[in-house]
Amino acid sequence: MNVDDAYLDRGGYHALARLDQRTHQPLERQLNFYGGLKWRYEEFVPYERRRIDRMALFQAKQDLVMQEQFLFSDPEYNTYSCPWHNNVTAAVASFRTAKALKRNPTSSKQIGDIRWFNSVRFSWTDQQFLDLGLIEPGQWF
């Protein structure tokens, strides 16, 4: 991969309420985020692997466990905000999905060019994430 020729989707991101597995009711302050290549090429990505909201940074604590679907054993670690303030937001760009789609024999034969009309050159700056609404002003990257 050429880092000077990297692209990012500028549209098609959305979130759905994360549901309690027992009651099927929405969990407070928990969302599942989707979008990017996993959304555009969903026929090649199993449903349970389409989320793009994996936690990149967290404070370790005694007995904290990362469970299936990359959720933490402490529900508060799975929220997007605290009851009393907004959390720090961070965005991590990963090119693993593009790499996997191009290396997988089934998808690579059916996908010509991963770029589409909503693809923009990746600028390697936090401003791009701010402009796309993926992080909030006053936060960090």
A tleap script that builds the chain and sets N, CA, C and O, in Angstrom:
source leaprc.protein.ff14SB
mol = sequence {
  NMET ASN VAL ASP ASP ALA TYR LEU ASP ARG
  GLY GLY TYR HIE ALA LEU ALA ARG LEU ASP
  GLN ARG THR HIE GLN PRO LEU GLU ARG GLN
  LEU ASN PHE TYR GLY GLY LEU LYS TRP ARG
  TYR GLU GLU PHE VAL PRO TYR GLU ARG ARG
  ARG ILE ASP ARG MET ALA LEU PHE GLN ALA
  LYS GLN ASP LEU VAL MET GLN GLU GLN PHE
  LEU PHE SER ASP PRO GLU TYR ASN THR TYR
  SER CYS PRO TRP HIE ASN ASN VAL THR ALA
  ALA VAL ALA SER PHE ARG THR ALA LYS ALA
  LEU LYS ARG ASN PRO THR SER SER LYS GLN
  ILE GLY ASP ILE ARG TRP PHE ASN SER VAL
  ARG PHE SER TRP THR ASP GLN GLN PHE LEU
  ASP LEU GLY LEU ILE GLU PRO GLY GLN TRP
  CPHE
}
set mol.1.N position { 0.839 -1.187 0.000 }
set mol.1.CA position { 0.000 0.000 0.000 }
set mol.1.C position { 0.880 1.244 0.000 }
set mol.1.O position { 1.872 1.317 0.724 }
set mol.2.N position { 0.514 2.189 -0.796 }
set mol.2.CA position { 1.223 3.452 -0.881 }
set mol.2.C position { 0.523 4.465 0.037 }
set mol.2.O position { -0.629 4.819 -0.212 }
set mol.3.N position { 1.199 4.932 1.087 }
set mol.3.CA position { 0.568 5.852 2.037 }
set mol.3.C position { 0.215 7.200 1.398 }
set mol.3.O position { -0.636 7.923 1.917 }
set mol.4.N position { 0.849 7.538 0.297 }
set mol.4.CA position { 0.527 8.789 -0.385 }
set mol.4.C position { -0.708 8.646 -1.268 }
set mol.4.O position { -1.215 9.639 -1.790 }
set mol.5.N position { -1.192 7.428 -1.438 }
set mol.5.CA position { -2.352 7.172 -2.282 }
set mol.5.C position { -3.475 6.511 -1.485 }
set mol.5.O position { -4.206 5.672 -2.014 }
set mol.6.N position { -3.611 6.890 -0.209 }
set mol.6.CA position { -4.646 6.328 0.665 }
set mol.6.C position { -5.924 7.154 0.542 }
set mol.6.O position { -5.879 8.368 0.347 }
set mol.7.N position { -7.057 6.476 0.658 }
set mol.7.CA position { -8.360 7.132 0.553 }
set mol.7.C position { -9.228 6.791 1.754 }
set mol.7.O position { -8.994 5.811 2.461 }
set mol.8.N position { -10.240 7.632 1.965 }
set mol.8.CA position { -11.175 7.496 3.070 }
set mol.8.C position { -12.574 7.770 2.531 }
set mol.8.O position { -12.743 8.608 1.645 }
set mol.9.N position { -13.567 7.077 3.051 }
set mol.9.CA position { -14.955 7.372 2.673 }
set mol.9.C position { -15.421 8.602 3.429 }
set mol.9.O position { -15.237 8.694 4.643 }
set mol.10.N position { -16.020 9.546 2.722 }
set mol.10.CA position { -16.505 10.756 3.385 }
set mol.10.C position { -18.003 10.698 3.663 }
set mol.10.O position { -18.563 11.659 4.191 }
set mol.11.N position { -18.653 9.614 3.326 }
set mol.11.CA position { -20.089 9.486 3.566 }
set mol.11.C position { -20.466 8.062 3.919 }
set mol.11.O position { -19.690 7.124 3.735 }
set mol.12.N position { -21.668 7.928 4.427 }
set mol.12.CA position { -22.182 6.603 4.691 }
set mol.12.C position { -21.928 6.060 6.076 }
set mol.12.O position { -21.995 4.847 6.275 }
set mol.13.N position { -21.639 6.911 7.041 }
set mol.13.CA position { -21.441 6.448 8.409 }
set mol.13.C position { -22.743 6.616 9.186 }
set mol.13.O position { -23.432 7.624 9.030 }
set mol.14.N position { -23.083 5.637 10.018 }
set mol.14.CA position { -24.298 5.737 10.818 }
set mol.14.C position { -24.135 4.922 12.104 }
set mol.14.O position { -23.213 4.118 12.236 }
set mol.15.N position { -25.051 5.150 13.043 }
set mol.15.CA position { -25.008 4.431 14.322 }
set mol.15.C position { -26.400 3.904 14.640 }
set mol.15.O position { -27.409 4.530 14.315 }
set mol.16.N position { -26.432 2.757 15.274 }
set mol.16.CA position { -27.675 2.151 15.749 }
set mol.16.C position { -27.543 1.897 17.245 }
set mol.16.O position { -26.448 1.652 17.750 }
set mol.17.N position { -28.655 1.957 17.936 }
set mol.17.CA position { -28.636 1.681 19.370 }
set mol.17.C position { -28.147 0.257 19.614 }
set mol.17.O position { -28.552 -0.677 18.922 }
set mol.18.N position { -27.278 0.103 20.596 }
set mol.18.CA position { -26.840 -1.231 21.010 }
set mol.18.C position { -27.909 -1.778 21.942 }
set mol.18.O position { -28.314 -1.108 22.891 }
set mol.19.N position { -28.361 -2.988 21.673 }
set mol.19.CA position { -29.460 -3.569 22.438 }
set mol.19.C position { -28.952 -4.533 23.504 }
set mol.19.O position { -27.967 -5.244 23.307 }
set mol.20.N position { -29.645 -4.538 24.631 }
set mol.20.CA position { -29.375 -5.508 25.682 }
set mol.20.C position { -29.698 -6.894 25.136 }
set mol.20.O position { -30.779 -7.098 24.584 }
set mol.21.N position { -28.792 -7.838 25.279 }
set mol.21.CA position { -28.992 -9.170 24.698 }
set mol.21.C position { -30.153 -9.915 25.342 }
set mol.21.O position { -30.776 -10.762 24.702 }
set mol.22.N position { -30.447 -9.610 26.595 }
set mol.22.CA position { -31.535 -10.287 27.294 }
set mol.22.C position { -32.894 -9.670 26.989 }
set mol.22.O position { -33.832 -10.376 26.618 }
set mol.23.N position { -33.000 -8.343 27.148 }
set mol.23.CA position { -34.290 -7.659 27.027 }
set mol.23.C position { -34.546 -7.090 25.640 }
set mol.23.O position { -35.682 -6.754 25.309 }
set mol.24.N position { -33.509 -6.979 24.833 }
set mol.24.CA position { -33.588 -6.374 23.492 }
set mol.24.C position { -33.995 -4.899 23.534 }
set mol.24.O position { -34.513 -4.365 22.553 }
set mol.25.N position { -33.758 -4.247 24.671 }
set mol.25.CA position { -34.012 -2.818 24.823 }
set mol.25.C position { -32.703 -2.062 24.603 }
set mol.25.O position { -31.630 -2.601 24.874 }
set mol.26.N position { -32.776 -0.809 24.112 }
set mol.26.CA position { -31.548 -0.023 23.912 }
set mol.26.C position { -30.793 0.187 25.224 }
set mol.26.O position { -31.388 0.469 26.264 }
set mol.27.N position { -29.475 0.044 25.150 }
set mol.27.CA position { -28.618 0.299 26.308 }
set mol.27.C position { -28.308 1.791 26.381 }
set mol.27.O position { -28.095 2.439 25.357 }
set mol.28.N position { -28.283 2.324 27.585 }
set mol.28.CA position { -28.035 3.750 27.773 }
set mol.28.C position { -26.621 4.127 27.326 }
set mol.28.O position { -25.644 3.503 27.740 }
set mol.29.N position { -26.523 5.150 26.479 }
set mol.29.CA position { -25.256 5.712 26.005 }
set mol.29.C position { -24.376 4.706 25.292 }
set mol.29.O position { -23.150 4.805 25.344 }
set mol.30.N position { -24.990 3.731 24.621 }
set mol.30.CA position { -24.212 2.767 23.847 }
set mol.30.C position { -24.760 2.695 22.423 }
set mol.30.O position { -25.957 2.499 22.212 }
set mol.31.N position { -23.870 2.854 21.464 }
set mol.31.CA position { -24.238 2.791 20.049 }
set mol.31.C position { -23.271 1.874 19.312 }
set mol.31.O position { -22.110 1.740 19.700 }
set mol.32.N position { -23.755 1.252 18.259 }
set mol.32.CA position { -22.904 0.498 17.343 }
set mol.32.C position { -22.739 1.363 16.098 }
set mol.32.O position { -23.727 1.783 15.497 }
set mol.33.N position { -21.502 1.627 15.711 }
set mol.33.CA position { -21.221 2.474 14.563 }
set mol.33.C position { -20.858 1.616 13.354 }
set mol.33.O position { -20.173 0.601 13.472 }
set mol.34.N position { -21.335 2.051 12.191 }
set mol.34.CA position { -21.115 1.331 10.940 }
set mol.34.C position { -20.727 2.328 9.856 }
set mol.34.O position { -20.976 3.527 9.981 }
set mol.35.N position { -20.118 1.821 8.794 }
set mol.35.CA position { -19.807 2.679 7.658 }
set mol.35.C position { -18.543 2.246 6.958 }
set mol.35.O position { -18.000 1.170 7.207 }
set mol.36.N position { -18.094 3.110 6.079 }
set mol.36.CA position { -16.862 2.839 5.343 }
set mol.36.C position { -16.990 1.624 4.443 }
set mol.36.O position { -18.080 1.299 3.971 }
set mol.37.N position { -15.885 0.964 4.211 }
set mol.37.CA position { -15.852 -0.181 3.301 }
set mol.37.C position { -16.668 -1.359 3.809 }
set mol.37.O position { -17.217 -2.122 3.014 }
set mol.38.N position { -16.752 -1.515 5.128 }
set mol.38.CA position { -17.535 -2.628 5.674 }
set mol.38.C position { -19.019 -2.457 5.351 }
set mol.38.O position { -19.739 -3.446 5.212 }
set mol.39.N position { -19.471 -1.232 5.232 }
set mol.39.CA position { -20.861 -0.949 4.870 }
set mol.39.C position { -21.046 -1.082 3.345 }
set mol.39.O position { -22.005 -1.701 2.885 }
set mol.40.N position { -20.137 -0.506 2.584 }
set mol.40.CA position { -20.264 -0.537 1.128 }
set mol.40.C position { -20.149 -1.933 0.552 }
set mol.40.O position { -20.825 -2.252 -0.427 }
set mol.41.N position { -19.310 -2.770 1.135 }
set mol.41.CA position { -19.103 -4.127 0.631 }
set mol.41.C position { -19.610 -5.150 1.641 }
set mol.41.O position { -18.945 -6.145 1.931 }
set mol.42.N position { -20.793 -4.886 2.166 }
set mol.42.CA position { -21.336 -5.746 3.220 }
set mol.42.C position { -21.527 -7.199 2.788 }
set mol.42.O position { -21.536 -8.092 3.635 }
set mol.43.N position { -21.678 -7.450 1.508 }
set mol.43.CA position { -21.845 -8.830 1.044 }
set mol.43.C position { -20.592 -9.676 1.281 }
set mol.43.O position { -20.659 -10.905 1.250 }
set mol.44.N position { -19.459 -9.029 1.517 }
set mol.44.CA position { -18.206 -9.747 1.762 }
set mol.44.C position { -17.796 -9.738 3.237 }
set mol.44.O position { -16.808 -10.370 3.610 }
set mol.45.N position { -18.549 -9.029 4.069 }
set mol.45.CA position { -18.203 -8.901 5.482 }
set mol.45.C position { -19.344 -9.469 6.321 }
set mol.45.O position { -20.460 -8.954 6.251 }
set mol.46.N position { -19.099 -10.510 7.108 }
set mol.46.CA position { -20.170 -11.067 7.944 }
set mol.46.C position { -20.768 -9.993 8.859 }
set mol.46.O position { -20.058 -9.106 9.332 }
set mol.47.N position { -22.059 -10.081 9.100 }
set mol.47.CA position { -22.770 -9.074 9.895 }
set mol.47.C position { -22.058 -8.767 11.207 }
set mol.47.O position { -21.895 -7.599 11.563 }
set mol.48.N position { -21.634 -9.798 11.927 }
set mol.48.CA position { -21.025 -9.598 13.245 }
set mol.48.C position { -19.660 -8.925 13.173 }
set mol.48.O position { -19.092 -8.595 14.214 }
set mol.49.N position { -19.113 -8.711 11.970 }
set mol.49.CA position { -17.801 -8.064 11.811 }
set mol.49.C position { -17.912 -6.683 11.153 }
set mol.49.O position { -16.891 -6.094 10.800 }
set mol.50.N position { -19.110 -6.165 10.984 }
set mol.50.CA position { -19.292 -4.885 10.272 }
set mol.50.C position { -19.143 -3.648 11.126 }
set mol.50.O position { -18.983 -2.554 10.585 }
set mol.51.N position { -19.190 -3.778 12.441 }
set mol.51.CA position { -19.047 -2.599 13.299 }
set mol.51.C position { -17.674 -1.970 13.114 }
set mol.51.O position { -16.686 -2.661 12.870 }
set mol.52.N position { -17.631 -0.640 13.234 }
set mol.52.CA position { -16.351 0.072 13.114 }
set mol.52.C position { -16.020 0.846 14.386 }
set mol.52.O position { -15.221 1.781 14.352 }
set mol.53.N position { -16.625 0.465 15.501 }
set mol.53.CA position { -16.465 1.247 16.733 }
set mol.53.C position { -15.631 0.554 17.793 }
set mol.53.O position { -15.917 0.696 18.982 }
set mol.54.N position { -14.632 -0.175 17.409 }
set mol.54.CA position { -13.792 -0.852 18.394 }
set mol.54.C position { -13.006 0.167 19.208 }
set mol.54.O position { -12.518 1.165 18.677 }
set mol.55.N position { -12.895 -0.096 20.481 }
set mol.55.CA position { -12.196 0.810 21.384 }
set mol.55.C position { -10.693 0.719 21.130 }
set mol.55.O position { -10.125 -0.373 21.111 }
set mol.56.N position { -10.064 1.855 20.938 }
set mol.56.CA position { -8.627 1.882 20.681 }
set mol.56.C position { -7.839 2.224 21.939 }
set mol.56.O position { -6.743 1.703 22.149 }
set mol.57.N position { -8.389 3.091 22.768 }
set mol.57.CA position { -7.713 3.527 23.984 }
set mol.57.C position { -8.638 3.342 25.173 }
set mol.57.O position { -9.816 3.694 25.111 }
set mol.58.N position { -8.115 2.800 26.239 }
set mol.58.CA position { -8.912 2.661 27.455 }
set mol.58.C position { -7.964 2.505 28.640 }
set mol.58.O position { -6.803 2.132 28.471 }
set mol.59.N position { -8.461 2.790 29.831 }
set mol.59.CA position { -7.652 2.646 31.034 }
set mol.59.C position { -7.871 1.242 31.592 }
set mol.59.O position { -8.997 0.858 31.908 }
set mol.60.N position { -6.808 0.497 31.707 }
set mol.60.CA position { -6.900 -0.860 32.243 }
set mol.60.C position { -7.280 -0.813 33.718 }
set mol.60.O position { -6.942 0.127 34.436 }
set mol.61.N position { -7.985 -1.841 34.146 }
set mol.61.CA position { -8.306 -1.962 35.564 }
set mol.61.C position { -8.427 -3.442 35.909 }
set mol.61.O position { -8.600 -4.288 35.031 }
set mol.62.N position { -8.335 -3.731 37.184 }
set mol.62.CA position { -8.402 -5.104 37.683 }
set mol.62.C position { -9.689 -5.775 37.201 }
set mol.62.O position { -10.771 -5.198 37.309 }
set mol.63.N position { -9.572 -6.975 36.679 }
set mol.63.CA position { -10.695 -7.831 36.261 }
set mol.63.C position { -11.445 -7.333 35.020 }
set mol.63.O position { -12.493 -7.890 34.693 }
set mol.64.N position { -10.957 -6.323 34.329 }
set mol.64.CA position { -11.590 -5.883 33.092 }
set mol.64.C position { -11.284 -6.904 31.997 }
set mol.64.O position { -10.132 -7.293 31.803 }
set mol.65.N position { -12.319 -7.330 31.289 }
set mol.65.CA position { -12.161 -8.344 30.258 }
set mol.65.C position { -12.766 -7.839 28.955 }
set mol.65.O position { -13.850 -7.255 28.943 }
set mol.66.N position { -12.053 -8.072 27.864 }
set mol.66.CA position { -12.602 -7.780 26.538 }
set mol.66.C position { -13.406 -9.014 26.133 }
set mol.66.O position { -12.863 -10.112 26.020 }
set mol.67.N position { -14.704 -8.817 25.917 }
set mol.67.CA position { -15.602 -9.923 25.591 }
set mol.67.C position { -15.750 -10.073 24.081 }
set mol.67.O position { -15.095 -9.383 23.300 }
set mol.68.N position { -16.627 -10.992 23.694 }
set mol.68.CA position { -16.909 -11.170 22.271 }
set mol.68.C position { -17.394 -9.849 21.680 }
set mol.68.O position { -17.891 -8.986 22.403 }
set mol.69.N position { -17.253 -9.702 20.415 }
set mol.69.CA position { -17.654 -8.489 19.697 }
set mol.69.C position { -16.896 -7.252 20.180 }
set mol.69.O position { -17.342 -6.129 19.946 }
set mol.70.N position { -15.752 -7.443 20.852 }
set mol.70.CA position { -14.897 -6.350 21.299 }
set mol.70.C position { -15.614 -5.393 22.241 }
set mol.70.O position { -15.421 -4.180 22.163 }
set mol.71.N position { -16.431 -5.928 23.123 }
set mol.71.CA position { -17.087 -5.147 24.170 }
set mol.71.C position { -16.441 -5.512 25.501 }
set mol.71.O position { -15.953 -6.628 25.681 }
set mol.72.N position { -16.442 -4.546 26.442 }
set mol.72.CA position { -15.817 -4.760 27.739 }
set mol.72.C position { -16.796 -5.348 28.749 }
set mol.72.O position { -18.010 -5.180 28.630 }
set mol.73.N position { -16.248 -6.036 29.740 }
set mol.73.CA position { -17.064 -6.624 30.804 }
set mol.73.C position { -17.710 -5.537 31.677 }
set mol.73.O position { -18.757 -5.779 32.277 }
set mol.74.N position { -17.112 -4.361 31.755 }
set mol.74.CA position { -17.691 -3.228 32.481 }
set mol.74.C position { -18.483 -2.394 31.475 }
set mol.74.O position { -17.886 -1.764 30.603 }
set mol.75.N position { -19.820 -2.377 31.578 }
set mol.75.CA position { -20.645 -1.674 30.585 }
set mol.75.C position { -20.288 -0.197 30.403 }
set mol.75.O position { -20.476 0.353 29.318 }
set mol.76.N position { -19.781 0.444 31.445 }
set mol.76.CA position { -19.431 1.864 31.330 }
set mol.76.C position { -18.314 2.081 30.313 }
set mol.76.O position { -18.232 3.152 29.712 }
set mol.77.N position { -17.471 1.105 30.115 }
set mol.77.CA position { -16.394 1.191 29.127 }
set mol.77.C position { -16.930 1.109 27.700 }
set mol.77.O position { -16.193 1.405 26.759 }
set mol.78.N position { -18.169 0.722 27.513 }
set mol.78.CA position { -18.766 0.584 26.181 }
set mol.78.C position { -19.620 1.786 25.788 }
set mol.78.O position { -20.304 1.745 24.766 }
set mol.79.N position { -19.590 2.844 26.576 }
set mol.79.CA position { -20.433 4.007 26.304 }
set mol.79.C position { -19.688 5.062 25.486 }
set mol.79.O position { -18.458 5.070 25.437 }
set mol.80.N position { -20.442 5.945 24.851 }
set mol.80.CA position { -19.835 7.029 24.078 }
set mol.80.C position { -19.756 8.324 24.876 }
set mol.80.O position { -19.112 9.272 24.428 }
set mol.81.N position { -20.393 8.394 26.047 }
set mol.81.CA position { -20.287 9.579 26.897 }
set mol.81.C position { -20.594 9.209 28.337 }
set mol.81.O position { -21.193 8.172 28.621 }
set mol.82.N position { -20.172 10.080 29.234 }
set mol.82.CA position { -20.473 9.909 30.657 }
set mol.82.C position { -21.754 10.677 30.968 }
set mol.82.O position { -22.141 11.560 30.202 }
set mol.83.N position { -22.412 10.360 32.072 }
set mol.83.CA position { -23.625 11.111 32.418 }
set mol.83.C position { -23.344 12.588 32.696 }
set mol.83.O position { -24.234 13.420 32.518 }
set mol.84.N position { -22.133 12.931 33.127 }
set mol.84.CA position { -21.848 14.304 33.543 }
set mol.84.C position { -20.981 15.100 32.564 }
set mol.84.O position { -20.833 16.309 32.742 }
set mol.85.N position { -20.402 14.466 31.538 }
set mol.85.CA position { -19.629 15.209 30.536 }
set mol.85.C position { -19.421 14.337 29.299 }
set mol.85.O position { -19.604 13.120 29.341 }
set mol.86.N position { -19.037 14.980 28.204 }
set mol.86.CA position { -18.702 14.222 26.996 }
set mol.86.C position { -17.334 13.592 27.153 }
set mol.86.O position { -16.426 14.181 27.741 }
set mol.87.N position { -17.199 12.404 26.628 }
set mol.87.CA position { -15.903 11.725 26.671 }
set mol.87.C position { -14.965 12.329 25.641 }
set mol.87.O position { -15.392 12.997 24.699 }
set mol.88.N position { -13.702 12.085 25.839 }
set mol.88.CA position { -12.716 12.428 24.835 }
set mol.88.C position { -13.014 11.565 23.604 }
set mol.88.O position { -13.285 10.370 23.728 }
set mol.89.N position { -12.964 12.169 22.435 }
set mol.89.CA position { -13.168 11.381 21.223 }
set mol.89.C position { -11.840 11.227 20.500 }
set mol.89.O position { -11.014 12.139 20.474 }
set mol.90.N position { -11.663 10.087 19.930 }
set mol.90.CA position { -10.461 9.812 19.163 }
set mol.90.C position { -10.861 9.003 17.945 }
set mol.90.O position { -11.808 8.218 18.000 }
set mol.91.N position { -10.161 9.184 16.869 }
set mol.91.CA position { -10.430 8.408 15.659 }
set mol.91.C position { -9.149 7.693 15.266 }
set mol.91.O position { -8.065 8.277 15.265 }
set mol.92.N position { -9.292 6.445 14.939 }
set mol.92.CA position { -8.166 5.651 14.481 }
set mol.92.C position { -8.501 5.167 13.079 }
set mol.92.O position { -9.505 4.484 12.875 }
set mol.93.N position { -7.679 5.515 12.134 }
set mol.93.CA position { -7.891 5.076 10.755 }
set mol.93.C position { -7.133 3.778 10.539 }
set mol.93.O position { -5.956 3.666 10.881 }
set mol.94.N position { -7.817 2.807 9.971 }
set mol.94.CA position { -7.202 1.523 9.704 }
set mol.94.C position { -7.483 1.143 8.259 }
set mol.94.O position { -8.579 1.358 7.743 }
set mol.95.N position { -6.491 0.584 7.632 }
set mol.95.CA position { -6.648 0.165 6.238 }
set mol.95.C position { -6.779 -1.351 6.131 }
set mol.95.O position { -6.647 -1.917 5.046 }
set mol.96.N position { -7.043 -2.014 7.281 }
set mol.96.CA position { -7.147 -3.475 7.293 }
set mol.96.C position { -8.302 -3.984 6.444 }
set mol.96.O position { -8.169 -5.014 5.783 }
set mol.97.N position { -9.439 -3.282 6.446 }
set mol.97.CA position { -10.582 -3.742 5.661 }
set mol.97.C position { -10.264 -3.694 4.175 }
set mol.97.O position { -10.561 -4.641 3.446 }
set mol.98.N position { -9.666 -2.605 3.722 }
set mol.98.CA position { -9.301 -2.497 2.306 }
set mol.98.C position { -8.312 -3.596 1.934 }
set mol.98.O position { -8.434 -4.231 0.887 }
set mol.99.N position { -7.353 -3.807 2.792 }
set mol.99.CA position { -6.345 -4.833 2.540 }
set mol.99.C position { -6.998 -6.221 2.467 }
set mol.99.O position { -6.686 -7.010 1.575 }
set mol.100.N position { -7.893 -6.508 3.397 }
set mol.100.CA position { -8.564 -7.812 3.422 }
set mol.100.C position { -9.450 -8.003 2.187 }
set mol.100.O position { -9.461 -9.081 1.594 }
set mol.101.N position { -10.185 -6.967 1.804 }
set mol.101.CA position { -11.050 -7.079 0.624 }
set mol.101.C position { -10.244 -7.330 -0.650 }
set mol.101.O position { -10.684 -8.066 -1.533 }
set mol.102.N position { -9.070 -6.721 -0.741 }
set mol.102.CA position { -8.235 -6.904 -1.944 }
set mol.102.C position { -7.462 -8.223 -1.922 }
set mol.102.O position { -7.099 -8.738 -2.979 }
set mol.103.N position { -7.209 -8.770 -0.745 }
set mol.103.CA position { -6.457 -10.028 -0.658 }
set mol.103.C position { -7.351 -11.264 -0.686 }
set mol.103.O position { -6.904 -12.347 -1.065 }
set mol.104.N position { -8.608 -11.105 -0.288 }
set mol.104.CA position { -9.538 -12.235 -0.278 }
set mol.104.C position { -9.863 -12.617 -1.712 }
set mol.104.O position { -10.307 -11.763 -2.480 }
set mol.105.N position { -9.656 -13.872 -2.100 }
set mol.105.CA position { -9.879 -14.273 -3.491 }
set mol.105.C position { -11.300 -13.986 -3.996 }
set mol.105.O position { -11.474 -13.569 -5.141 }
set mol.106.N position { -12.300 -14.204 -3.162 }
set mol.106.CA position { -13.687 -13.984 -3.597 }
set mol.106.C position { -13.963 -12.510 -3.849 }
set mol.106.O position { -14.452 -12.145 -4.918 }
set mol.107.N position { -13.653 -11.653 -2.869 }
set mol.107.CA position { -13.968 -10.235 -3.031 }
set mol.107.C position { -13.046 -9.551 -4.028 }
set mol.107.O position { -13.494 -8.665 -4.756 }
set mol.108.N position { -11.776 -9.930 -4.085 }
set mol.108.CA position { -10.856 -9.227 -4.991 }
set mol.108.C position { -11.252 -9.418 -6.455 }
set mol.108.O position { -11.018 -8.533 -7.277 }
set mol.109.N position { -11.846 -10.556 -6.785 }
set mol.109.CA position { -12.293 -10.783 -8.166 }
set mol.109.C position { -13.508 -9.930 -8.517 }
set mol.109.O position { -13.683 -9.537 -9.670 }
set mol.110.N position { -14.349 -9.643 -7.519 }
set mol.110.CA position { -15.589 -8.913 -7.775 }
set mol.110.C position { -15.485 -7.410 -7.560 }
set mol.110.O position { -16.334 -6.650 -8.026 }
set mol.111.N position { -14.443 -6.983 -6.852 }
set mol.111.CA position { -14.258 -5.551 -6.589 }
set mol.111.C position { -13.108 -5.057 -7.453 }
set mol.111.O position { -11.967 -5.489 -7.284 }
set mol.112.N position { -13.404 -4.166 -8.364 }
set mol.112.CA position { -12.339 -3.608 -9.200 }
set mol.112.C position { -11.527 -2.591 -8.421 }
set mol.112.O position { -10.426 -2.887 -7.957 }
set mol.113.N position { -12.066 -1.409 -8.283 }
set mol.113.CA position { -11.409 -0.315 -7.577 }
set mol.113.C position { -12.220 -0.020 -6.323 }
set mol.113.O position { -13.433 0.173 -6.407 }
set mol.114.N position { -11.587 0.016 -5.189 }
set mol.114.CA position { -12.292 0.269 -3.926 }
set mol.114.C position { -12.789 1.708 -3.846 }
set mol.114.O position { -13.746 1.998 -3.128 }
set mol.115.N position { -12.147 2.603 -4.576 }
set mol.115.CA position { -12.586 4.000 -4.540 }
set mol.115.C position { -13.942 4.160 -5.226 }
set mol.115.O position { -14.265 3.429 -6.162 }
set mol.116.N position { -14.732 5.128 -4.748 }
set mol.116.CA position { -16.026 5.444 -5.344 }
set mol.116.C position { -16.229 6.941 -5.260 }
set mol.116.O position { -15.316 7.652 -4.841 }
set mol.117.N position { -17.400 7.453 -5.647 }
set mol.117.CA position { -17.586 8.906 -5.713 }
set mol.117.C position { -17.488 9.577 -4.347 }
set mol.117.O position { -17.240 10.781 -4.285 }
set mol.118.N position { -17.670 8.851 -3.261 }
set mol.118.CA position { -17.538 9.431 -1.923 }
set mol.118.C position { -16.157 9.206 -1.310 }
set mol.118.O position { -15.955 9.479 -0.127 }
set mol.119.N position { -15.222 8.719 -2.088 }
set mol.119.CA position { -13.856 8.547 -1.593 }
set mol.119.C position { -13.090 9.853 -1.732 }
set mol.119.O position { -13.192 10.552 -2.740 }
set mol.120.N position { -12.326 10.162 -0.704 }
set mol.120.CA position { -11.465 11.347 -0.738 }
set mol.120.C position { -10.063 10.921 -0.325 }
set mol.120.O position { -9.884 9.995 0.466 }
set mol.121.N position { -9.090 11.608 -0.868 }
set mol.121.CA position { -7.708 11.303 -0.507 }
set mol.121.C position { -7.539 11.518 0.999 }
set mol.121.O position { -7.980 12.530 1.543 }
set mol.122.N position { -6.908 10.574 1.649 }
set mol.122.CA position { -6.673 10.654 3.088 }
set mol.122.C position { -5.571 11.677 3.328 }
set mol.122.O position { -4.469 11.548 2.796 }
set mol.123.N position { -5.874 12.698 4.134 }
set mol.123.CA position { -4.922 13.807 4.312 }
set mol.123.C position { -3.968 13.613 5.490 }
set mol.123.O position { -3.049 14.413 5.669 }
set mol.124.N position { -4.163 12.584 6.283 }
set mol.124.CA position { -3.314 12.319 7.439 }
set mol.124.C position { -3.339 13.461 8.449 }
set mol.124.O position { -2.339 13.708 9.124 }
set mol.125.N position { -4.476 14.163 8.563 }
set mol.125.CA position { -4.620 15.257 9.528 }
set mol.125.C position { -5.884 15.065 10.354 }
set mol.125.O position { -6.840 14.433 9.904 }
set mol.126.N position { -5.881 15.614 11.561 }
set mol.126.CA position { -7.083 15.569 12.386 }
set mol.126.C position { -8.192 16.433 11.795 }
set mol.126.O position { -9.370 16.170 12.034 }
set mol.127.N position { -7.834 17.460 11.028 }
set mol.127.CA position { -8.839 18.342 10.440 }
set mol.127.C position { -9.800 17.567 9.542 }
set mol.127.O position { -10.990 17.878 9.500 }
set mol.128.N position { -9.302 16.571 8.831 }
set mol.128.CA position { -10.164 15.773 7.972 }
set mol.128.C position { -11.222 15.040 8.805 }
set mol.128.O position { -12.384 14.973 8.404 }
set mol.129.N position { -10.832 14.498 9.947 }
set mol.129.CA position { -11.791 13.817 10.823 }
set mol.129.C position { -12.790 14.805 11.419 }
set mol.129.O position { -13.963 14.473 11.590 }
set mol.130.N position { -12.331 16.019 11.736 }
set mol.130.CA position { -13.241 17.062 12.217 }
set mol.130.C position { -14.245 17.427 11.134 }
set mol.130.O position { -15.444 17.506 11.400 }
set mol.131.N position { -13.768 17.650 9.922 }
set mol.131.CA position { -14.644 18.035 8.814 }
set mol.131.C position { -15.695 16.969 8.509 }
set mol.131.O position { -16.813 17.293 8.108 }
set mol.132.N position { -15.340 15.710 8.697 }
set mol.132.CA position { -16.270 14.607 8.430 }
set mol.132.C position { -17.173 14.315 9.628 }
set mol.132.O position { -18.068 13.475 9.536 }
set mol.133.N position { -16.949 14.999 10.748 }
set mol.133.CA position { -17.771 14.783 11.934 }
set mol.133.C position { -17.420 13.507 12.690 }
set mol.133.O position { -18.228 13.015 13.477 }
set mol.134.N position { -16.230 12.968 12.463 }
set mol.134.CA position { -15.827 11.736 13.135 }
set mol.134.C position { -15.198 11.985 14.502 }
set mol.134.O position { -15.135 11.079 15.333 }
set mol.135.N position { -14.733 13.209 14.736 }
set mol.135.CA position { -14.296 13.629 16.070 }
set mol.135.C position { -14.859 15.026 16.300 }
set mol.135.O position { -15.266 15.712 15.361 }
set mol.136.N position { -14.875 15.434 17.565 }
set mol.136.CA position { -15.452 16.727 17.928 }
set mol.136.C position { -14.377 17.798 18.132 }
set mol.136.O position { -13.253 17.483 18.522 }
set mol.137.N position { -14.723 19.059 17.870 }
set mol.137.CA position { -13.767 20.144 18.127 }
set mol.137.C position { -13.389 20.164 19.603 }
set mol.137.O position { -14.202 19.864 20.477 }
set mol.138.N position { -12.145 20.522 19.852 }
set mol.138.CA position { -11.667 20.611 21.226 }
set mol.138.C position { -11.236 19.271 21.781 }
set mol.138.O position { -10.795 19.192 22.927 }
set mol.139.N position { -11.352 18.237 21.008 }
set mol.139.CA position { -10.926 16.923 21.449 }
set mol.139.C position { -9.596 16.607 20.793 }
set mol.139.O position { -8.970 17.490 20.205 }
set mol.140.N position { -9.165 15.392 20.882 }
set mol.140.CA position { -7.854 15.038 20.340 }
set mol.140.C position { -7.955 13.876 19.383 }
set mol.140.O position { -8.996 13.230 19.265 }
set mol.141.N position { -6.866 13.625 18.711 }
set mol.141.CA position { -6.817 12.625 17.627 }
set mol.141.C position { -5.717 11.639 17.919 }
set mol.141.O position { -5.496 10.711 17.140 }
savepdb mol mol.pdb
quit
